Each structure stands twice: as C-alpha cells, then as structure tokens.
Amino acid sequence: MVAAQLVAIGVALLLGVGAGVALVRARGRVRARARLAEAEARGRAVLEEAQRAAALTVREGAAGVRERALELERDAAAEQAAYRQECELIAERLRKLEARAQRRREALASQQEAQRAREGAGSAREAEVRQGGVRARELEASHASALEHQAGQTRAALCGQLVEVLVEEARSRSADRLRNLDAGQTAEVVRQAKRLMGVVTQRYGGYYPRERGSATILLAEGQAAKLGGAEGAQLRALRAVAGIELLMSDSGDALRMDTGDGMVRELCRRAVARLLAEDEVRDPQRLVEAIKRELEREVADYGAQAFRALGLPLAATEIVELVGRLQWRTSYTQNQYRHSIEAAQLAGMMAAELGLDVALARRATLLHDLGKSLTPLTEGSHALIGAAIARRCGEPEAVANAIGAHHGEEPMGSPYAWLATAADAMSGGRPGARREVVESYDERIGDLEQIAASFKGVQSVHAVQAGRELRIHVEEQRVRDADLPALCQAIAQKISDEVVFPGQIRVTVIREFRAVAEAR
C-alpha cells in the first residue's frame, strides 16, 4: 500500500517535472521567436540605412570622378600644348642646323675647288722653282770658281777666314755684353754689400789688442846661470820633453824657441818661468806633464767660453777642444780664437739683416778655422780638414759646407757659406788686425806682379795699397777694349789659385790710347 503510494508520488513528481520542463521550453521558444523578430527588424533597418548611405556615396563619388576627369583632361591638354611647342622648337632648330650644314658643305666644296686650283698652280711653281734652283746652283758654282780664281784661295780657305771673322765678332759682342752686365750687376751688388757691411761694422764694437806671439823668452840677470847655461841639464831635459830646440843667446839674456806651434811655445814659456821661480831644481819631465794637463783644461774652458759668448749650444768635445786651441794660433799676428769669435759676431749681424738664421750663421763662422788647430802632420788644407771634422762630429751640412767653402775649396752650398767668407775677410781685413813680416810681404808682391806680367799684352804692373790692389797697363795695339773684362777675370782667377793672401785683392786692367800732335 505504502509502496503504491510511493510509486504514485514518484509518478506525480515526474509528471510535474516534465510539465515544468515543457513549460520552460515553451516559454523559451516564445522568447526566441520574439528576439528573432526583433533582430530581423533591426537588420532590415540597418540594411535600409546602408542602402541609403550607399546611394548617397555613389552619387558623391560620381560627382568627384567627373571633377577628377575634367582636371585630368585639362592637364593632358596643357601637356599636349607644351609638347607641341617643344616639337616646334626642335623642328626649327633642325631646320637651322640643316641650313648651316648646307652652307658648310657649299663652303667646303668651294675650298676644295680653290685647293685644287692652288695645287695646279703649285705644281707649275714647283717646276719653275726646280728650274731656278738648278740655274742658281750653276751660277753659284761659276761665281765660286771665279772668286777662287780672283782671290787666289780655295773655297775652304775663304770659309775658314769667314768663320774666324764671325767668331771674333761673336767674341767681341759677348765681351761687350759681359762688360755691360757685370757693370750693372756689380755696381748694385757692391752697393748692397757696402751698405750691409757698413751697418754691421758700425754696430759691432769689439776691440782686440794685437797679438805679439813672440818666440823669445827674455831672461833677467842670473837666470841663464840658474838654468845651467846653454847646455845645462835643465834646458837639455826641457828640449827632450818638449821636442823643440831652445837656443840661448850669446849674452844669456834671451831664450829662443825654435817652433811655430803656439801651444808648444806656451808650454815652454810656463815651464821656464816655473823652473826659474822654484828654488830647488825640479824634474822637467814631471813639470811639463803638469803644464800639459793645465793647458788641456784651459783648452776646454776656452772652447766652451766661445760657444757661451755667442749663445750657441756646445758641440762635440773634439770640436770644443779644437776651438779652444785656436787661442794659441795666430795668422799674420792675429789671434785666431778672437778672430773666430769676432767673425761669428759679424756673420750673425749680417744674417739678422738678411733675415737668415742668426745662430746657424754664428756657428758656421765660429768653426770656419777649425782645421788650423791640428798639427802640421795632418795633410790637407785647414778648410777641408775642418769640414771633414764637422761632418764626422754631426754638425749640420750648412756648417760643414761653410767651413770647406770659405776659401773656395768647396762650392758655396748655402748663404751661410757666403756669410762666413765675408765675415772672415772683414775680421782679417780690418785696419790693424794683421801684419806681415817684410820678407813675406815682398815675396807676395813679387808673385802678384809676376803673375800679371805673364799674360799677353801686359805692359806694366803696379801693386798699390800694400798689395791689396793690382793696376795693370796693357798695350793698346795688342789688347782691345772688348778683351779687357776677360783678361781682368783671368788674372784675378790665377792670383786666387796661386797666391795665399788675407782679405781680397782688386785687379784693375787699364788700356790707354794717346794721340799726340805738335803744332809748329
């Protein structure tokens, strides 16, 4: 019973649930149909709106297309007009070019016709010229034969004479041109050089006393006996150590050193002075060695002082010592150490006036007599020796060249070589700088006169101004005016090659013509 009730209840529940589900489904279908209808209505509204918008867009697009088409049509018409105008211009240009080409063809045809006419005339003229040439050669041969017969000489001899005449005329014209050129250039160069040297010498205020360089040591009374006389042990030992001859006068008041080496003289002078000053007799050999060491220190000091005085950096030790040794070297009684410093100062001032390197000019001139410091055993001239030392010690090439060229033994390679040469001549040629002994002066004057007299046509030679000028008179019948410049230059060159002299020598060649008549 109960079971049946339970079953009935279950069935009722199932039926209720099914009815609820069916009801829910029915209501869902109703709602779905309502929503579908609403969606369809909205779709139709959107479609209608889209159709209206599309129609409007189509109408607007059609208007824009028509406007763009009109614009493109206008642009195309403008481009077509421009193209048509350009084509017309090109056509006009082509017509002009064709007309010009036609004119050129006509002109070329005319020229060709004229050329053919000239060629025809030229052929005839050439034939005529050939005939004339044959006739001219025949006439030339006949005239040459007649001239040879009339002159009594062959054609070759006459040509040789003609060549000699032409050569002589050319030489005369060259001499005239050289004389005029030298006169103009030399006057200007001399004027500028005198101005420059005048400025420099007025600015420079150096003063150096004249060096005596005596080879004699004066002895007071009794000093000869202290040395042991002429053959005393002291003098014999000193002769052996110094390597020179010491000669005592018969009266015993002087001791003569038989050497020209200034350092050896100074060594002997100091040794004798110390031997005389000492009460006890000392070993001359040890004394000489001590004095040598003193002189070596003084040599280095003198060399360094020269560089410092000129404001120059020191050179190699060998060069500094050689500069210091110049303190005991003289040339025509002029101290070479002071001469080098003086010349360096002058060269520096000239370099400053010319806008050149002052330090380089001073250095080149300070070292220009470097080779004079070496012993006589060294072969070669002092200029070339000094140049070789400068190159070996790493001096600038301008310095080495100035050393080697200041006596003309090397080509002048830079302006500093000319400055060193000029400063050397200025220092050595200033009044009172140098003096000569009478024997060497007479010998030099004789050499100058002999060299000048060896030239053809020289009549007389006179050395004036203490040998600094040579005046040469030539025979006017043998030497022409046109030959004077070449003759003067040749004499000056031979003097430079064969005679050693300080400074410079002026050579003047004089040709004088005199016409004398007597009135009665």
C-alpha positions as CSV (number, residue, x, y, z in Angstrom):
1,M,0.0,0.0,0.0
2,V,2.6,2.2,1.0
3,A,4.7,1.2,-1.9
4,A,1.9,2.0,-4.2
5,Q,1.6,5.5,-2.7
6,L,5.2,6.0,-3.1
7,V,5.0,5.0,-6.7
8,A,2.2,7.3,-7.2
9,I,4.0,10.1,-5.6
10,G,7.1,9.4,-7.8
11,V,5.0,9.4,-10.9
12,A,3.4,12.6,-9.9
13,L,6.7,14.2,-9.3
14,L,7.9,13.0,-12.7
15,L,4.9,14.4,-14.4
16,G,5.3,17.7,-12.6
17,V,8.9,17.9,-13.6
18,G,8.1,17.1,-17.2
19,A,5.3,19.6,-17.2
20,G,7.7,22.2,-15.8
21,V,10.3,21.4,-18.4
22,A,7.8,21.6,-21.2
23,L,6.5,24.9,-19.8
24,V,10.0,26.3,-19.7
25,R,10.7,25.2,-23.2
26,A,7.6,26.7,-24.5
27,R,8.4,30.0,-22.9
28,G,11.9,29.9,-24.3
29,R,10.6,29.3,-27.8
30,V,8.3,32.3,-27.4
31,R,11.2,34.5,-26.3
32,A,13.4,33.2,-29.0
33,R,10.8,34.0,-31.7
34,A,10.4,37.4,-30.2
35,R,14.1,38.1,-30.2
36,L,14.4,36.7,-33.8
37,A,11.7,39.1,-34.9
38,E,13.4,42.0,-33.2
39,A,16.7,41.1,-34.8
40,E,15.1,40.8,-38.2
41,A,13.6,44.2,-37.7
42,R,16.9,45.7,-36.7
43,G,18.6,44.1,-39.7
44,R,16.1,45.5,-42.1
45,A,16.6,48.9,-40.6
46,V,20.4,48.6,-40.9
47,L,20.1,47.4,-44.4
48,E,17.9,50.2,-45.4
49,E,20.3,52.7,-43.8
50,A,23.2,51.1,-45.6
51,Q,21.4,51.3,-48.9
52,R,20.6,54.9,-48.3
53,A,24.3,55.6,-47.4
54,A,25.5,53.6,-50.4
55,A,23.2,55.5,-52.7
56,L,24.5,58.8,-51.3
57,T,28.1,57.7,-51.6
58,V,27.6,56.6,-55.2
59,R,26.1,60.0,-56.0
60,E,29.0,61.8,-54.3
61,G,31.6,59.5,-55.9
62,A,30.2,60.1,-59.4
63,A,30.5,63.8,-58.9
64,G,34.2,63.5,-57.7
65,V,35.0,61.3,-60.6
66,R,33.6,63.7,-63.1
67,E,35.6,66.6,-61.5
68,R,38.8,64.5,-61.5
69,A,38.2,63.5,-65.1
70,L,37.8,67.2,-66.0
71,E,41.0,68.0,-64.1
72,L,43.0,65.3,-65.9
73,E,41.6,66.4,-69.2
74,R,42.8,69.9,-68.6
75,D,46.3,68.7,-67.5
76,A,46.5,66.5,-70.6
77,A,45.6,69.4,-72.8
78,A,48.3,71.6,-71.2
79,E,51.0,68.9,-71.6
80,Q,50.0,68.3,-75.2
81,A,50.3,72.1,-75.9
82,A,53.7,72.2,-74.2
83,Y,54.9,69.1,-76.1
84,R,53.6,70.5,-79.4
85,Q,55.5,73.8,-78.7
86,E,58.7,71.9,-77.8
87,C,58.4,69.8,-81.0
88,E,58.0,73.0,-83.0
89,L,61.2,74.4,-81.4
90,I,63.1,71.3,-82.1
91,A,61.9,71.3,-85.7
92,E,63.0,75.0,-86.0
93,R,66.4,74.1,-84.6
94,L,66.8,71.2,-87.0
95,R,65.9,73.5,-89.9
96,K,68.6,75.9,-88.8
97,L,71.2,73.1,-88.4
98,E,70.4,71.8,-91.8
99,A,70.8,75.2,-93.3
100,R,74.1,75.7,-91.6
101,A,75.3,72.2,-92.7
102,Q,74.3,73.1,-96.2
103,R,76.3,76.3,-96.1
104,R,79.3,74.4,-94.7
105,R,79.0,71.9,-97.5
106,E,78.9,74.6,-100.0
107,A,81.9,76.4,-98.4
108,L,83.9,73.1,-98.2
109,A,83.2,72.4,-101.9
110,S,84.4,75.9,-102.7
111,Q,87.6,75.4,-100.6
112,Q,88.2,72.1,-102.3
113,E,87.8,73.7,-105.7
114,A,90.2,76.5,-104.7
115,Q,92.7,73.9,-103.3
116,R,92.7,72.0,-106.5
117,A,93.3,75.2,-108.3
118,R,96.2,76.1,-106.0
119,E,97.7,72.6,-106.3
120,G,97.7,73.0,-110.0
121,A,99.4,76.4,-109.7
122,G,101.8,75.0,-107.1
123,S,102.9,72.2,-109.4
124,A,103.7,74.7,-112.0
125,R,105.5,76.9,-109.5
126,E,107.4,73.9,-108.2
127,A,108.6,73.0,-111.6
128,E,109.7,76.7,-112.1
129,V,111.5,76.7,-108.7
130,R,113.3,73.5,-109.6
131,Q,114.5,75.0,-112.8
132,G,115.5,78.2,-110.9
133,G,117.4,76.1,-108.3
134,V,119.3,74.3,-111.0
135,R,120.2,77.6,-112.6
136,A,121.1,79.1,-109.2
137,R,123.5,76.2,-108.4
138,E,125.1,76.6,-111.8
139,L,125.5,80.4,-111.2
140,E,126.8,79.7,-107.6
141,A,129.4,77.2,-108.9
142,S,130.5,79.6,-111.6
143,H,130.7,82.6,-109.2
144,A,132.6,80.5,-106.6
145,S,135.1,79.4,-109.2
146,A,135.5,83.0,-110.4
147,L,136.0,84.2,-106.8
148,E,138.5,81.4,-106.0
149,H,140.4,82.3,-109.2
150,Q,140.3,86.0,-108.3
151,A,141.2,85.6,-104.7
152,G,143.9,83.0,-105.3
153,Q,142.5,80.8,-102.5
154,T,140.2,77.8,-102.3
155,R,136.7,77.9,-101.1
156,A,137.5,76.1,-97.9
157,A,140.2,78.7,-97.0
158,L,137.8,81.5,-97.6
159,C,135.1,79.8,-95.4
160,G,137.7,79.4,-92.7
161,Q,138.6,83.1,-92.8
162,L,134.9,84.0,-92.7
163,V,134.4,81.7,-89.7
164,E,137.3,83.4,-87.9
165,V,135.8,86.8,-88.6
166,L,132.4,85.7,-87.3
167,V,133.9,84.1,-84.2
168,E,135.8,87.2,-83.5
169,E,132.7,89.3,-83.9
170,A,130.8,87.0,-81.6
171,R,133.5,87.1,-79.0
172,S,133.5,90.9,-79.2
173,R,129.8,91.1,-78.8
174,S,129.9,88.6,-75.9
175,A,132.7,90.6,-74.2
176,D,130.6,93.8,-74.6
177,R,127.5,92.1,-73.2
178,L,129.5,90.7,-70.3
179,R,131.1,94.1,-69.6
180,N,127.7,95.8,-69.5
181,L,126.1,93.0,-67.5
182,D,129.0,93.0,-65.0
183,A,128.9,96.7,-64.7
184,G,125.2,96.8,-63.9
185,Q,125.1,93.8,-61.5
186,T,128.5,94.5,-59.9
187,A,127.5,98.1,-59.1
188,E,124.3,97.0,-57.4
189,V,125.9,94.1,-55.6
190,V,128.7,96.3,-54.3
191,R,126.3,98.9,-53.2
192,Q,124.2,96.5,-51.2
193,A,127.3,94.7,-49.8
194,K,128.8,98.0,-48.7
195,R,125.6,99.1,-47.1
196,L,125.3,95.8,-45.2
197,M,128.9,95.7,-44.1
198,G,128.8,99.3,-43.1
199,V,125.8,98.7,-40.9
200,V,127.4,95.7,-39.3
201,T,130.8,97.3,-38.6
202,Q,129.2,100.3,-37.1
203,R,127.1,98.1,-34.8
204,Y,130.0,95.9,-33.8
205,G,132.1,97.4,-31.1
206,G,134.6,94.6,-30.4
207,Y,138.2,95.5,-29.7
208,Y,141.1,93.1,-29.6
209,P,144.7,94.1,-29.0
210,R,147.3,92.9,-31.4
211,E,149.0,89.6,-30.6
212,R,152.7,89.6,-30.3
213,G,153.3,85.8,-30.4
214,S,157.0,86.2,-29.6
215,A,159.2,83.1,-29.8
216,T,161.7,84.6,-27.4
217,I,161.8,84.3,-23.6
218,L,163.6,87.2,-22.0
219,L,165.9,86.3,-19.1
220,A,166.9,88.6,-16.3
221,E,170.5,88.7,-15.0
222,G,171.5,85.5,-13.4
223,Q,168.6,83.4,-14.7
224,A,170.6,81.9,-17.5
225,A,173.1,80.5,-14.9
226,K,170.1,79.1,-12.9
227,L,169.1,77.2,-16.0
228,G,172.6,75.8,-16.3
229,G,173.6,77.8,-19.3
230,A,173.0,77.0,-22.9
231,E,173.9,73.3,-22.4
232,G,172.6,73.0,-18.9
233,A,170.8,69.9,-17.7
234,Q,167.6,71.7,-17.3
235,L,167.5,73.0,-20.8
236,R,168.6,69.6,-22.3
237,A,165.8,67.9,-20.4
238,L,163.3,70.5,-21.4
239,R,164.3,70.2,-25.1
240,A,163.8,66.4,-24.9
241,V,160.4,66.6,-23.3
242,A,159.0,69.5,-25.4
243,G,160.5,68.2,-28.6
244,I,161.8,71.6,-29.8
245,E,165.1,73.4,-29.9
246,L,165.8,76.0,-27.2
247,L,168.5,78.4,-28.2
248,M,170.1,80.7,-25.7
249,S,171.6,84.0,-26.9
250,D,175.4,84.6,-26.6
251,S,174.7,87.3,-24.0
252,G,172.5,85.0,-22.0
253,D,169.6,87.4,-21.8
254,A,167.1,85.6,-24.1
255,L,166.0,82.1,-24.9
256,R,164.6,81.5,-28.3
257,M,162.1,78.7,-29.0
258,D,162.6,77.3,-32.5
259,T,159.0,76.3,-33.3
260,G,155.9,77.9,-34.8
261,D,153.4,76.0,-32.6
262,G,151.8,78.4,-30.2
263,M,150.8,75.8,-27.7
264,V,154.4,74.4,-27.5
265,R,155.7,77.9,-27.1
266,E,153.2,78.5,-24.2
267,L,154.3,75.2,-22.7
268,C,158.0,76.1,-22.8
269,R,157.3,79.6,-21.6
270,R,155.5,78.3,-18.5
271,A,158.0,75.6,-17.9
272,V,160.9,78.0,-17.9
273,A,159.0,80.5,-15.7
274,R,158.4,77.8,-13.1
275,L,161.9,76.5,-13.3
276,L,163.2,80.0,-12.6
277,A,160.6,80.6,-9.8
278,E,161.5,77.4,-7.9
279,D,164.4,77.5,-5.5
280,E,165.2,73.8,-5.9
281,V,165.6,72.1,-9.2
282,R,162.6,70.0,-10.2
283,D,162.2,67.2,-12.7
284,P,161.5,69.0,-16.0
285,Q,159.5,66.0,-17.3
286,R,157.1,66.0,-14.4
287,L,156.8,69.7,-14.7
288,V,156.0,69.6,-18.4
289,E,153.3,66.9,-17.9
290,A,151.7,69.0,-15.2
291,I,151.7,72.1,-17.5
292,K,150.2,70.0,-20.3
293,R,147.3,69.0,-18.1
294,E,146.7,72.6,-17.2
295,L,146.7,73.6,-20.9
296,E,144.2,70.8,-21.7
297,R,141.8,72.2,-19.1
298,E,142.3,75.7,-20.4
299,V,141.7,74.5,-23.9
300,A,138.3,73.0,-22.9
301,D,137.4,76.2,-21.0
302,Y,138.3,78.5,-23.9
303,G,136.2,76.4,-26.3
304,A,133.2,76.4,-24.0
305,Q,133.5,80.1,-23.4
306,A,133.4,80.8,-27.2
307,F,130.1,78.9,-27.5
308,R,128.6,80.6,-24.5
309,A,129.8,84.1,-25.6
310,L,127.8,83.6,-28.9
311,G,124.8,82.0,-27.2
312,L,125.3,78.7,-29.0
313,P,124.8,75.1,-27.7
314,L,128.0,73.2,-27.2
315,A,129.3,71.0,-30.0
316,A,131.1,67.6,-29.7
317,T,134.0,67.5,-27.2
318,E,136.5,67.3,-30.1
319,I,135.2,70.4,-31.8
320,V,135.1,72.3,-28.5
321,E,138.7,71.5,-27.8
322,L,139.8,72.5,-31.3
323,V,138.1,75.8,-30.9
324,G,139.9,76.3,-27.6
325,R,143.3,75.5,-29.2
326,L,142.8,78.5,-31.5
327,Q,143.7,80.7,-28.5
328,W,147.4,79.7,-29.3
329,R,147.2,80.1,-33.0
330,T,147.8,83.2,-35.0
331,S,147.6,84.3,-38.6
332,Y,149.6,87.3,-39.6
333,T,149.8,88.0,-35.9
334,Q,146.0,87.9,-35.5
335,N,144.8,85.6,-32.7
336,Q,142.6,83.0,-34.4
337,Y,140.4,82.4,-31.3
338,R,139.4,86.0,-31.1
339,H,139.2,86.3,-34.8
340,S,136.7,83.4,-35.0
341,I,134.5,85.0,-32.3
342,E,134.7,88.4,-34.0
343,A,133.8,86.9,-37.4
344,A,131.0,84.9,-35.9
345,Q,129.5,88.1,-34.4
346,L,129.7,89.9,-37.7
347,A,128.2,87.0,-39.6
348,G,125.3,86.9,-37.0
349,M,124.5,90.5,-37.5
350,M,124.6,90.2,-41.3
351,A,122.3,87.2,-41.1
352,A,119.9,89.2,-39.0
353,E,119.9,92.0,-41.6
354,L,119.2,89.4,-44.3
355,G,116.5,87.5,-42.4
356,L,118.6,84.3,-42.1
357,D,119.2,82.0,-39.1
358,V,121.5,84.0,-36.8
359,A,122.6,81.0,-34.7
360,L,123.4,78.9,-37.7
361,A,125.5,81.8,-39.2
362,R,127.4,82.3,-36.0
363,R,128.1,78.6,-35.6
364,A,129.3,78.2,-39.2
365,T,131.6,81.2,-38.8
366,L,132.9,80.3,-35.4
367,L,134.1,76.9,-36.7
368,H,135.4,78.1,-40.1
369,D,139.1,77.9,-39.0
370,L,138.7,74.7,-37.1
371,G,141.4,72.9,-39.1
372,K,144.1,75.4,-38.1
373,S,144.1,73.8,-34.6
374,L,145.5,70.5,-35.9
375,T,149.2,69.7,-36.1
376,P,151.1,70.2,-39.3
377,L,151.3,66.4,-39.7
378,T,147.7,66.4,-40.8
379,E,147.5,66.5,-44.6
380,G,145.2,68.9,-46.5
381,S,144.1,72.5,-46.2
382,H,142.7,73.7,-43.0
383,A,139.3,74.4,-44.6
384,L,138.8,70.9,-46.0
385,I,140.1,69.3,-42.7
386,G,137.7,71.4,-40.7
387,A,134.8,70.5,-42.9
388,A,135.6,66.8,-42.6
389,I,135.8,67.0,-38.8
390,A,132.5,68.9,-38.7
391,R,130.8,66.2,-40.8
392,R,132.3,63.4,-38.7
393,C,131.0,65.1,-35.5
394,G,127.5,65.5,-36.7
395,E,127.4,69.2,-37.4
396,P,124.7,70.5,-39.9
397,E,125.7,70.3,-43.6
398,A,125.4,74.1,-43.9
399,V,128.1,74.5,-41.2
400,A,130.4,71.9,-42.8
401,N,130.0,73.4,-46.2
402,A,130.7,76.9,-44.9
403,I,133.9,75.6,-43.3
404,G,135.1,73.9,-46.5
405,A,134.0,76.7,-48.9
406,H,135.3,79.8,-47.1
407,H,138.5,79.7,-49.2
408,G,136.8,78.4,-52.3
409,E,137.8,74.8,-52.0
410,E,134.2,73.6,-52.0
411,P,131.2,75.0,-53.9
412,M,129.1,77.5,-51.9
413,G,126.2,75.4,-50.9
414,S,124.2,77.9,-48.8
415,P,124.0,81.6,-47.9
416,Y,125.8,80.8,-44.7
417,A,129.0,79.9,-46.7
418,W,129.0,83.4,-48.2
419,L,128.4,84.9,-44.8
420,A,131.3,83.0,-43.2
421,T,133.6,84.0,-46.1
422,A,132.6,87.7,-45.9
423,A,132.9,87.8,-42.1
424,D,136.3,86.1,-42.3
425,A,137.5,88.7,-44.8
426,M,136.0,91.6,-42.7
427,S,137.7,90.4,-39.5
428,G,141.0,89.8,-41.1
429,G,140.9,92.9,-43.3
430,R,140.0,95.5,-40.7
431,P,142.8,98.1,-40.0
432,G,145.3,96.8,-37.6
433,A,144.0,93.2,-37.5
434,R,147.0,91.6,-39.2
435,R,150.5,92.5,-40.2
436,E,153.2,90.7,-42.2
437,V,156.9,90.5,-42.0
438,V,158.8,92.3,-44.6
439,E,160.1,89.2,-46.3
440,S,156.7,87.6,-46.9
441,Y,155.3,90.9,-48.0
442,D,158.0,91.4,-50.6
443,E,157.6,87.8,-51.8
444,R,153.8,88.2,-52.2
445,I,154.1,91.5,-54.1
446,G,156.6,89.9,-56.4
447,D,154.3,86.9,-57.0
448,L,151.4,89.2,-57.9
449,E,153.4,91.3,-60.3
450,Q,154.9,88.1,-61.9
451,I,151.5,86.5,-62.5
452,A,150.0,89.7,-64.0
453,A,153.1,90.2,-66.3
454,S,152.8,86.6,-67.7
455,F,149.7,87.5,-69.7
456,K,149.9,88.5,-73.3
457,G,149.8,92.3,-74.0
458,V,150.7,93.4,-70.4
459,Q,152.9,96.4,-70.5
460,S,153.5,97.2,-66.8
461,V,152.2,96.1,-63.4
462,H,152.0,98.1,-60.2
463,A,150.9,96.8,-56.7
464,V,149.4,99.6,-54.6
465,Q,147.7,99.9,-51.2
466,A,150.1,97.4,-49.6
467,G,149.4,94.8,-52.2
468,R,145.6,95.0,-51.9
469,E,145.2,96.4,-55.4
470,L,146.9,95.5,-58.7
471,R,147.0,98.0,-61.5
472,I,147.9,96.6,-64.9
473,H,148.6,98.6,-68.0
474,V,148.3,96.8,-71.3
475,E,149.5,97.7,-74.8
476,E,146.7,99.4,-76.8
477,Q,147.9,97.9,-80.1
478,R,147.7,94.3,-78.8
479,V,144.7,94.4,-76.5
480,R,141.3,95.7,-77.5
481,D,138.7,97.3,-75.2
482,A,136.4,94.3,-75.7
483,D,139.1,92.0,-74.3
484,L,139.6,93.8,-71.0
485,P,136.9,92.1,-68.9
486,A,138.0,88.6,-69.9
487,L,141.7,89.5,-69.3
488,C,140.9,91.0,-65.9
489,Q,138.9,88.0,-64.8
490,A,141.7,85.6,-65.9
491,I,144.4,87.5,-64.0
492,A,142.2,87.6,-60.8
493,Q,141.4,83.8,-61.1
494,K,145.1,82.9,-61.5
495,I,146.0,85.1,-58.5
496,S,143.3,83.3,-56.4
497,D,144.7,79.9,-57.5
498,E,148.4,80.5,-56.9
499,V,148.8,83.1,-54.2
500,V,147.9,82.9,-50.5
501,F,146.8,86.3,-49.1
502,P,144.5,87.7,-46.4
503,G,141.4,89.6,-47.4
504,Q,140.9,90.3,-51.1
505,I,142.9,91.9,-53.9
506,R,141.4,94.2,-56.5
507,V,142.6,93.7,-60.1
508,T,142.4,96.7,-62.4
509,V,143.3,96.5,-66.1
510,I,143.9,99.8,-67.9
511,R,144.2,100.4,-71.6
512,E,145.2,103.9,-72.6
513,F,145.3,105.4,-76.1
514,R,147.1,108.7,-76.6
515,A,147.1,110.8,-79.8
516,V,149.9,113.3,-79.8
517,A,150.4,116.1,-82.3
518,E,152.7,119.0,-82.4
519,A,151.7,122.5,-83.5
520,R,154.6,124.4,-85.2
